[in-house]
Amino acid sequence: MLEAGLFLYLLLWGRSRRRVGVSLYIGSLLAVDAVGRNWVLHHYGFQSLQYYYFFYVTDVLLALSAFLLICSFFRRACLERRQMWYNLRLLLIFVFIIVVGISGISLSQSRVAHIVEFEQNLYFTCLVLNTVLYVLIQHVHAADDELDLLTCGMGIQFAPPAANFALVFLTHGQHYIGVLQYVTPLCTLAMLALWFYAIAWKPRTAAARVEGKGVRSLAQVPVYKA
């Protein structure tokens, strides 16, 4: 419901060039969660190989879309610093190539085509980049409260699942079913709630505060009689 509500809000009232990446990411979440996975689950069942492969392939696609969204946040934070964005763009491309290369090497060594390896590497990369993005926003003093909250939402989305991936790796998958199936949906739910506040609710409260300050300032202006 949060995915559908936020997506409809962005389409109807929240359209902006700065929110194109957010709209595409929410649309991909909605298409995968509400449409794609439910359809495959209904037709093939939870224990089927079709659902297993579809789930992890779409997870990789969502991780890729999240990576692109973080890149768009970097660009948004550097709107007034073109040279910085040019350097960051080259760095982000280089980081993605490294992730693909490391994943390819590990897959060739193990000779097991687990697409989960690439997803986990991309998750950790997104977590690190999101942390760097938050530090960058504070460093450049970007006057964009919405971007701050969107970045915090991405941190909620990636930090606990990345920690859980590490737990799964250390325990050789023993806690996979019991933990991961609850952590990721709850983190996505928290991220969507924070984004809904940042995009739909916070602008209204900020406008109300500005309007209230204007009224009080006018009321406090002394009037001198001739």
N, C-alpha and C positions, 0 to 999 in steps of 0.2 A: 504493500500500500504506500509506503514511503517512497519507493522507487517510482511508482506510477504518479503519485502526487507531485513529487519534485520535478519529474520530467514534463508533466502537463503545465506546471507553473512556469518552467523555463520556456516552453513553447508559446504559451499564451501571454505571459506578462514579464518574464525575465529575460527576454531576448536581448543579447548584447554581444558585441564582437569579443569582449573579454571572457564571455561565458560559453563560447563555442565548444571548447575542449570539455568543459563540465557537462554540457548537454550531450555530447557524443558519448562520454563515459557513462553517464546515467542511462542513456539509451541502450548502450551495449549491455549494461547490467540487467536492464529490464528485458531485453531480448533473450539473454541467456537464461536468467533465473525464472522469469514468469512464463516464457514461451518455449524456448528450446529444450531445456532440461525436463520440464514437466511433460512435454510431448513425448520425448524419448522414454522417460520413466513410465508413462502411461502405456506405451505401445510395446516396450521390451522388458520392463520390470527392473527392479533394483539390482538383482544379481546378474543381469545380462552383461555380456562383453560390450554390447553396443552402448549401454549407459556408462560403463566404466571408461571406455575410450572417449566418448563424447564429453564426459565430465571433465577429464583432464585436458583434452584439447581446448575446450572452451575456457578452462582455467588459465591456460597459457595465453589465449587471446585476450582475456581480461587483464592479465599481467602486462602484456604488451600495450594495451590501451592505457593502463595506469602509468606506464613509463612515458608514453607520449603526452599524457596529461601533465605529469611533473615537468616535462620539457616546456610545455606551454606556460606553466607557472613561472619557470625561470625567465622566459621571455617577457612575461607580464611584469615581473619584478624589475626587469632591466629596460623598461620602455624608454627611460630618459638617458640610458647609457648604452648606446649602440655598440661601441667597441667592446664593452664587457660582455654583451650578449653574443657578439661574434666569437669571442674566445670561448665562452661557455658552450656555444653550439658545437664547436669543434671538439671540445672535451666530452660532451654528451655522446656524440657519434663515436668517439674513441672508446668510451666506456661500454657502449653497446656492443661494439666489435669484440672487446675483451670478453664480455659475458658470453657471447656466442662462441668464441674460440675456446674458452675454458669448458663450457658445456660440451662442445664437440670432442675435445680431448678426453674428457672423462667418459663419454659414451663410447668412444673408440677403444678405450682401454678395458672397460668392463664388458664390451660387446653385447650390451643389453640396451635396447632402444627404449629407455624410460624417458618419456618426455617430461616427467616430474623433475628431473635434474635441472633442466633449463628453467622451469618455473620457479624452483627454489632459489636458484642463482639470481633470477630476475627480481624475486621478492626481496632478497637481501640488498640488491643494488638499489631498488626503489626506496627502501628504508634509509639507506645511507644518503642517497641523493635528496630525499625529503628533509633529512636533518640538515644537510648543507644548505638547502633552500631556505629553511627557517632562519639559519644563522645569517645568510645573505640578506634576507629581508630586514633583519634587525640592523645589519651593517650599513645598508644603503638608506635606511630610514624611509622605506616606501610607505607613503600615506595611503595605505590600502588595507583597511581592517578586514574586508571580505577575504582578501588573499591570505591574511594571517589565519583566519578560521578555516579556510579551505585547506591550507597546509597542515594545520593541526588535525583536521579530519583525516587526511591521508596518513598522518602518523598513527592515528588510532587504527586505521585500516591495515597497516603493514606491520607495526611493531609486535603485537601479540602473535599473529600468525607466523612471523619470522622466528620468534622465540619458540613457538610450538614445532616448527620445522626442525629447529636445532634439537629439541627434545626428542622428536621422532628419530632423528639421525643417531643420537647418542644411545637411545634405547632400542635401536634396530627395529623400529616400527611397532613395538609392543603397546604403546599408548596412542596409536594412530586413531583407531576407531573411537576410543573413549574421549579424546580431547579435541582433535582437529575439527570434527563435525559440528562442534558447538562454538569453538573459538571464532572461526572465520565468519559465520553468519552474525554472531553478536557484534563483532567489530564492524562489519558492514552496516549493521543497524545503527550503531552509535555514530558512525561517520555520516550516514544519511541524515540523522537527526541534527547533527551539528551543521551540516551543509544547509539544511532547510532553514535553520535559524539564521545562518549567515546570509542567505540569499533572499529569503522571503520575509523574515521577521525583523532582523536587525536594521535594515534600511528604514523601516517604518518607525521604529523606536528612536533611531538617530534623528530622523526628520522631526519627530515630535519634540525631542529635546532641544533641537535648534530653534524650532518655532517658539517653544516656551521661553527660551533665553531671550529671543527677540522681543517677546511681549513684555518680559520683566524689565529688559533694558529700556524700552520705551516708557514704561511706567515709572522708572526711576529718574528719568530726565527732568530736572527742575524747570518749572515754568515761572518766568519772571513777568510780573504785571507792570505795565507802564504807570 
